[in-house]
Amino acid sequence: MLKALMQFRNPKPRSLVGSLALLTALSVALVTSVYGVFSYQSQKHRIVSDMHTDAQASLKSLSENSLPFIEAYAPREYEKLVQTEARINHYAAIILEDFKMGEILGRERFVTGQVRRADGDYAAYSEADVAHRESLEDSYLKEQVDLVQSDGEIVGTLTIYMDDAQIRQKLDEVLYNTLQSSLFLAAILMALLTVFSRRAVIRPLQQVAEILKERDEDGIPTGKLPRVEYREIAALTKIMNAMLEVIRHARKVTEEERIRLRAVLEGTHVGTWEWNVQTGAVVFNARWAEIIGYTLEELEPVSIETWTRFCHPDDLKESERLLKAHFAGEADYYRCEARMRHKNGQWVWVLDRGRVSQRTADGEPLMMYGTHQDITAQKETESTLRQAASVFEHVREGIMITDGNGLIQDVNAAFSRITGYSIDEVRGCNPRLLKSGRQSDRFYASMWQALQSEGYWSGEIWNRRKGGEVYPELLTISAVHDADGNLQSYVALLADISRLKEHERQLEQLAHYDSLTGLPNRLILSDRMRKAMSQAQRRKEILGVAFLDLDGFKSVNDQYGHDVGDQLLIVMAERVSHTLRESDTLVRLGGDEFVALLPDLADTDHCLAILRRMLSAVSHPIHVSGYQVHVSASIGVTFYPQSSEVDGDQLLRQADQAMYEAKLAGKNRYHLFDTARDRTLRDQHQRVERIRQALNDGEFRLYYQPKVNLRTGRVVGAEALIRWQHPEDGLLLPGQFLPVVENDPLMFDIGEWVLCSALQRMDLWHQQGIDLVVSINVSAIELQMPGFVEQLRAALNRFPDLDPSLLQLEVVETSALENLRQVSQVMHDCLEIGVSFAIDDFGTGYSSLAYLKGLPAQELKIDQSFVREMLHDPEDLAILRGIVGLAGAFGKRVIAEGMESQEHGSALLALGCELAQGFGIAHPMPEDQLPDWINQYHQRH
């Protein structure tokens, strides 16, 4: 029953949209009803007025048209007019009374006209017909006009009757149109009111509802209600926004207070406890349990027994004593430092503080609140400080503490032992009293700048003891600041390093000086040479580097023993040192090798006198251990600076190289290093390396120059000629790069490349049906290299389809063959493989009859220098004739190089030389062009 009552009192909320829709519908209905009634009445009056107007117009027209017929006594004619007018305008009746026709007929009056019957048709009016008279009496409207002639005489009357059926018909039309207009108006009003309601009321309220749906965890809307156009809703949203701001501000203040309280607890990082002294119930926070390694859940159930269970027994007694004193009012607060057993088994120190806040009626303690703080780190710090104090007094290094102004406040016993000053003698003094005077003011300024900028300084310093003795000290100074960064004091740690310095001096002597002669060693040489080179550059002077090696020292060691040799080195070091200037440096590298640095030379000639003195000093005999010993020296000298950049190691290598030149020249002399020759050798090395790079990068090409038989016109072979396709200089001929590697092992690599490339091309031509003898150049050095035959056989084996007889080796005859028998054997071995030989450039090199006899070459190639001038030089022509004859005598074929014209060809044929090659036949061409050239040549010949 109560539930039903509550539902009755709190009915379900109605929809605002439905209410607005109902209100809109009622408003539209009321407006359209009023509009319909008003429109209907106004249309009715307008229709009646229009009917009067139409009737008057009809009367006027009929009167004008019927008068002539009345005057003419032609009733039938004007009856037709009346009938027509009645039908057209749907009048109830039109009655015409003709006075003249009545006089003629002798009647009181003559009446005619048309009356509409019930079926809608018209009939002639008859006064005797009761229905006609009743119809006229029931008419709704009547309009009448007199028929007046031109002279003003009234000759009759014309009356039009209109019934209400005609009016009703028109009013029905008016009502229909009114209803249409009202419905259209209602639709427009409904749409406008709906749009207005949605925009002005519904949409703002929906936006408010959507914003109010977005709430935070406390249920407070997070957004701000929007501004709207209409005053009433705007006022509502403004009030709601103000209320929300008040709520948010209150929550913010509450949250800030909550955060502040939480921060206080977290900042102090302490545990809290509440203790009902009477019941023993306690409440701990999570930090209380965390201090001893537990969570609150692990300690449940908690009570005052939890404290007693974890507290150290010795400290628990002290805690009980202090609590009793506080309960008795002897102490305002309870404060106790105690140890508690941690979960990991260790003891942690805690500071337990609290106060009774409530008492019972009889004064007994009831509620007590307190904190529980971990002070383990503090206890460890106290222990560390005690240890530090012990260290301060017993450490071997001196410690000095000053205030922020640098005045001494305290020193330890080690300080007094090192400096000789007691604490009473130095307290309040400035540390300058220890100043030795060895460091400059700039040194101390740098020290204090480091202390101010970095907070510490460490280094070595010379100080003075109380007794005046100066000693080396290792000093470290640190600035001490408080928590705010303000300077509080300086702490200096100092150690007497006198013994260390002496030890370092001894080590340095061993490390940098020769233990036998006492001369500087290689380490000092490197440093002094670097400084001397820098000085020579700066002063525009010359530095000389002399490398000295004793001649015959090994024999002295072998003959007299090492002890005599060592004594000899000591004497020689002293003698040579006396010949040098004060600015010079003599260094022993090891064994019997010495280096002298000779700076400050105006020119190289100034060095020669020093070198002669050195040679003279060494060459004098000496007496050692009863023996007279005689040695000499070979000295190599180089100078700095040079035209190209060099370093110290290069200077030593140059001097060493020059020293060996002196030994080779006979010893007991000096030799000046030839920088130009060295530069040439370096340039040669760089060029060789560039050619090696070209070989590795595939920059070499093989061009082929045809060989032909001048008599038959047949191409008998081709010579493979190497070219370098240089990426910058273009196509280079062999004479531009091969001489560089003539005596270098790289020449053999290039020869192997030429052989393999030529065989690969020959194999390709063979597959195309072209079998052509190809000759490649082989130097005499290559031919005499071990393994030449095996290398050739291996190259041929890579192309099993290629006939070895198609390969010809042209032995360049510009170098001597050291072992003619060996070369002959190599050539015979190659002939067994199938490879043939030709002697190239015959007549220009080391050719001899022994070559023709001992070397199994089948062909001689006449050098082009003889062929080119044969038409103009009788001597060249005679040489050619002799070579051809010689070849014939030894059964050799002969081929001429350098044929440049048809005249040369004719002359060669006349001498009996049928084979030739040269520009007159074809220039050397790329390998892919040779087959086409051969075809074209055969077509021409």
Secondary structure as UniProt FT lines:
FT   HELIX           2..9
FT   HELIX           16..71
FT   TURN            72..73
FT   HELIX           75..89
FT   STRAND          93..98
FT   HELIX           99..105
FT   STRAND          110..116
FT   TURN            118..119
FT   STRAND          122..124
FT   TURN            127..128
FT   HELIX           130..137
FT   STRAND          141..148
FT   TURN            150..151
FT   STRAND          154..162
FT   HELIX           164..197
FT   HELIX           198..202
FT   HELIX           203..213
FT   TURN            217..218
FT   HELIX           231..268
FT   STRAND          271..276
FT   TURN            277..279
FT   STRAND          282..284
FT   HELIX           286..291
FT   TURN            292..293
FT   HELIX           296..299
FT   HELIX           304..310
FT   HELIX           313..327
FT   TURN            328..329
FT   STRAND          334..341
FT   TURN            343..344
FT   STRAND          347..359
FT   TURN            361..362
FT   STRAND          365..374
FT   HELIX           376..394
FT   STRAND          398..403
FT   TURN            404..405
FT   STRAND          408..411
FT   HELIX           413..419
FT   HELIX           423..426
FT   TURN            427..428
FT   HELIX           431..434
FT   HELIX           441..454
FT   STRAND          456..464
FT   TURN            466..467
FT   STRAND          470..481
FT   TURN            483..484
FT   STRAND          487..496
FT   HELIX           498..512
FT   TURN            515..517
FT   HELIX           522..539
FT   STRAND          542..551
FT   HELIX           553..560
FT   HELIX           562..579
FT   TURN            582..583
FT   STRAND          585..590
FT   TURN            591..592
FT   STRAND          593..601
FT   HELIX           605..619
FT   STRAND          622..624
FT   TURN            625..626
FT   STRAND          627..629
FT   STRAND          632..640
FT   HELIX           648..664
FT   TURN            665..666
FT   STRAND          669..672
FT   HELIX           675..696
FT   TURN            697..698
FT   STRAND          700..709
FT   TURN            710..712
FT   STRAND          715..726
FT   TURN            727..729
FT   STRAND          730..732
FT   HELIX           734..736
FT   HELIX           738..741
FT   TURN            742..743
FT   HELIX           746..767
FT   TURN            768..769
FT   STRAND          774..778
FT   HELIX           780..783
FT   TURN            786..787
FT   HELIX           788..797
FT   TURN            800..801
FT   HELIX           804..806
FT   STRAND          807..812
FT   TURN            813..814
FT   HELIX           820..833
FT   STRAND          836..842
FT   TURN            843..844
FT   HELIX           849..854
FT   STRAND          859..862
FT   HELIX           864..868
FT   TURN            869..872
FT   HELIX           874..890
FT   STRAND          893..897
FT   HELIX           902..911
FT   STRAND          915..917
FT   TURN            919..921
FT   STRAND          925..926
FT   TURN            927..929
FT   HELIX           930..940
//
